Amino acid sequence: MKNALIIIFVLLSNSLVSWGQESANSIFQKKVKLEAAFVMDPFYDGNGALLKVKKEVASKKHFEGYAGLSAQFLQNSEDKFSSSVDGYTRDLGLYIVTDWLYYPLKSKNVFIGLEPFMGLSTMKSDGTLSIPEYQVSESYSNKYSYFNYGATLSIGYDFGRMSTNIFTMASLKGLLDGGRTRPVDSDSKLLFGINLGYKIK
């Protein structure tokens, strides 16, 4: 009897492990979209990258919906506004995103997208302030983390599993709640970019 129970327990355990692996593969490997984007900040002389992984949560004739995570890296030059400052600001962000795509044509190739996001941004400024006429030269380093939110608007085209789009990403932090507005370190940013995506089916 004891041996029979052990055998049944082992068989059930193997079945549960196999089912768990299949479920994990189904959840994390099917209908997933991977994206990589180049972004630029023309107002503050910056550029960077976005990486995203999103899972399909809705699919209709003219609509698709995704939910996932986005990581952002952006670097701005701080010497654009003052000849006395030589430095840069790095902006790192990790966001939860939902992406809602509308396909207006019957072919379901051209799409318009709205992608709200929210998460954590961390800015770090490093550089040197120099005023030779007063014999001043001082290095500085500042770090600031805050809750960030906004939306991305895009227009793009699907090539089967591949897709590309151009987009505008607007952070609403600072516009709606009195955030910081210092040049380069402004909480609110307007970014432009081009994105490449790949669907895993």
C-alpha positions as semicolon CSV with decimal commas, in nm:
position;residue;x (nm);y (nm);z (nm)
1;M;0,000;0,000;0,000
2;K;0,279;0,240;0,092
3;N;0,461;0,171;-0,237
4;A;0,141;0,228;-0,434
5;L;0,088;0,567;-0,267
6;I;0,446;0,666;-0,343
7;I;0,403;0,566;-0,710
8;I;0,073;0,761;-0,737
9;F;0,233;1,066;-0,570
10;V;0,530;1,058;-0,813
11;L;0,300;1,024;-1,117
12;L;0,080;1,312;-0,998
13;S;0,384;1,529;-0,928
14;N;0,523;1,466;-1,279
15;S;0,184;1,548;-1,430
16;L;0,156;1,873;-1,233
17;V;0,510;1,976;-1,327
18;S;0,445;1,903;-1,696
19;W;0,114;2,090;-1,685
20;G;0,283;2,382;-1,510
21;Q;0,556;2,398;-1,773
22;E;0,303;2,387;-2,058
23;S;0,096;2,659;-1,891
24;A;0,404;2,875;-1,839
25;N;0,505;2,828;-2,203
26;S;0,151;2,913;-2,313
27;I;0,141;3,226;-2,099
28;F;0,491;3,362;-2,155
29;Q;0,586;3,241;-2,503
30;K;0,267;3,260;-2,709
31;K;0,118;3,583;-2,841
32;V;0,400;3,789;-2,695
33;K;0,535;4,101;-2,866
34;L;0,895;4,216;-2,824
35;E;0,979;4,576;-2,915
36;A;1,288;4,794;-2,934
37;A;1,276;5,168;-3,005
38;F;1,512;5,459;-3,062
39;V;1,393;5,781;-2,898
40;M;1,508;6,141;-2,912
41;D;1,435;6,451;-2,710
42;P;1,478;6,745;-2,952
43;F;1,405;7,009;-2,686
44;Y;1,681;6,902;-2,446
45;D;1,931;6,753;-2,694
46;G;1,884;6,392;-2,583
47;N;1,844;6,041;-2,717
48;G;1,802;5,690;-2,585
49;A;1,618;5,360;-2,617
50;L;1,303;5,178;-2,510
51;L;1,269;4,801;-2,465
52;K;0,925;4,642;-2,423
53;V;0,774;4,298;-2,372
54;K;0,396;4,273;-2,402
55;K;0,138;3,993;-2,387
56;E;-0,173;3,997;-2,607
57;V;-0,485;4,037;-2,392
58;A;-0,747;4,111;-2,662
59;S;-0,787;4,047;-3,033
60;K;-1,082;4,153;-3,247
61;K;-1,133;4,225;-3,616
62;H;-1,007;4,583;-3,597
63;F;-0,859;4,594;-3,245
64;E;-0,573;4,439;-3,050
65;G;-0,476;4,491;-2,689
66;Y;-0,150;4,420;-2,506
67;A;-0,020;4,454;-2,150
68;G;0,340;4,437;-2,036
69;L;0,655;4,613;-1,919
70;S;0,876;4,884;-2,068
71;A;1,231;4,990;-1,977
72;Q;1,360;5,334;-2,080
73;F;1,707;5,486;-2,104
74;L;1,751;5,851;-2,201
75;Q;2,052;6,083;-2,184
76;N;2,033;6,461;-2,216
77;S;2,310;6,718;-2,243
78;E;2,312;6,982;-1,968
79;D;2,549;7,221;-2,148
80;K;2,284;7,322;-2,400
81;F;2,152;7,596;-2,172
82;S;2,471;7,727;-2,013
83;S;2,830;7,761;-2,129
84;S;2,937;7,724;-1,764
85;V;2,797;7,370;-1,730
86;D;2,953;7,059;-1,879
87;G;2,753;6,747;-1,797
88;Y;2,457;6,524;-1,870
89;T;2,140;6,383;-1,720
90;R;2,049;6,015;-1,743
91;D;1,686;5,915;-1,716
92;L;1,606;5,551;-1,636
93;G;1,247;5,429;-1,624
94;L;1,054;5,107;-1,564
95;Y;0,688;5,122;-1,660
96;I;0,374;4,912;-1,677
97;V;0,216;4,961;-2,021
98;T;-0,110;4,876;-2,195
99;D;-0,112;4,907;-2,573
100;W;-0,440;4,946;-2,766
101;L;-0,417;4,920;-3,144
102;Y;-0,686;5,013;-3,397
103;Y;-0,666;4,878;-3,754
104;P;-0,885;5,104;-3,972
105;L;-0,835;4,909;-4,296
106;K;-0,971;4,569;-4,396
107;S;-0,618;4,434;-4,455
108;K;-0,527;4,485;-4,084
109;N;-0,180;4,619;-4,164
110;V;-0,196;4,991;-4,086
111;F;-0,264;5,069;-3,722
112;I;-0,303;5,360;-3,482
113;G;-0,192;5,297;-3,126
114;L;-0,253;5,445;-2,781
115;E;-0,024;5,318;-2,504
116;P;-0,078;5,456;-2,152
117;F;0,211;5,396;-1,912
118;M;0,293;5,442;-1,544
119;G;0,589;5,351;-1,330
120;L;0,911;5,474;-1,173
121;S;1,164;5,716;-1,326
122;T;1,508;5,788;-1,183
123;M;1,713;6,086;-1,303
124;K;2,081;6,125;-1,231
125;S;2,277;6,440;-1,318
126;D;2,657;6,452;-1,330
127;G;2,886;6,727;-1,448
128;T;3,104;7,026;-1,372
129;L;3,019;7,391;-1,316
130;S;3,306;7,619;-1,428
131;I;3,328;7,998;-1,404
132;P;3,694;8,082;-1,491
133;E;3,665;8,456;-1,425
134;Y;3,582;8,378;-1,060
135;Q;3,813;8,077;-1,043
136;V;3,520;7,846;-0,971
137;S;3,519;7,480;-1,074
138;E;3,285;7,244;-0,894
139;S;3,170;6,890;-0,973
140;Y;2,813;6,791;-0,895
141;S;2,596;6,479;-0,884
142;N;2,223;6,466;-0,816
143;K;1,974;6,179;-0,812
144;Y;1,596;6,201;-0,809
145;S;1,329;5,927;-0,832
146;Y;0,959;5,986;-0,889
147;F;0,632;5,828;-1,002
148;N;0,585;5,891;-1,373
149;Y;0,288;5,847;-1,605
150;G;0,169;5,944;-1,951
151;A;0,085;5,798;-2,291
152;T;0,239;5,710;-2,626
153;L;0,063;5,777;-2,957
154;S;0,179;5,582;-3,263
155;I;0,104;5,506;-3,624
156;G;0,255;5,200;-3,786
157;Y;0,243;4,903;-4,020
158;D;0,245;4,525;-3,968
159;F;0,458;4,296;-4,189
160;G;0,329;3,961;-4,066
161;R;0,504;3,905;-3,733
162;M;0,719;4,214;-3,778
163;S;0,591;4,567;-3,726
164;T;0,725;4,920;-3,724
165;N;0,583;5,252;-3,611
166;I;0,669;5,612;-3,544
167;F;0,551;5,754;-3,213
168;T;0,530;6,043;-2,971
169;M;0,573;5,967;-2,600
170;A;0,443;6,229;-2,358
171;S;0,506;6,223;-1,985
172;L;0,225;6,404;-1,805
173;K;0,411;6,422;-1,475
174;G;0,474;6,789;-1,406
175;L;0,194;6,911;-1,633
176;L;-0,095;6,793;-1,417
177;D;0,053;6,796;-1,066
178;G;0,309;7,075;-1,036
179;G;0,627;6,874;-1,089
180;R;0,976;7,007;-1,156
181;T;1,029;7,220;-1,468
182;R;1,406;7,283;-1,458
183;P;1,565;7,246;-1,805
184;V;1,690;6,892;-1,875
185;D;1,565;6,768;-1,536
186;S;1,203;6,853;-1,618
187;D;0,962;6,579;-1,505
188;S;0,748;6,630;-1,814
189;K;0,912;6,520;-2,141
190;L;0,798;6,491;-2,500
191;L;0,991;6,225;-2,691
192;F;0,980;6,115;-3,053
193;G;1,098;5,784;-3,195
194;I;1,080;5,486;-3,423
195;N;0,991;5,139;-3,301
196;L;1,045;4,782;-3,429
197;G;0,836;4,492;-3,301
198;Y;0,824;4,113;-3,335
199;K;0,534;3,884;-3,239
200;I;0,599;3,539;-3,094
201;K;0,304;3,315;-3,184
